[in-house]
Amino acid sequence: MIKSSEETVTLSAQLKGMDRETACTVSAVKVTLPEYRITGFVRCNIVEAPDNLPDGDYIVSLDGRALRVQRENGAWLPSDQ
């Protein structure tokens, strides 16, 4: 049986899109499979970003990974694309 561990972490990240680039903070669940030396992040949520960013498509980069997100009516959502 493969054992994994999960922990909620807060990470600094980079947000790019809509001709902007800025720092942000995300909350994510870090999943580790120690047997395989694999670590990944799930359920990433932007918890802090500048309020003046326009709605649209963005890429959030954290720990060498890139995820698509959308800002809609001031709220951050995972992208369908």
SULBELJO-V279163 format. One line per field, one symbol per residue. burial: b if it has 16 or more other ideal C-beta (glycine too) atoms within 10 Angstrom, else e. A space follows every 10 residues. Layout:
burial=???
This chain:
burial=eeeeeeeeee bebebebeee eeebebebee eeeeeeeeee beebebeebe eebeeeebeb ebeeeebebb beeeebeeee e
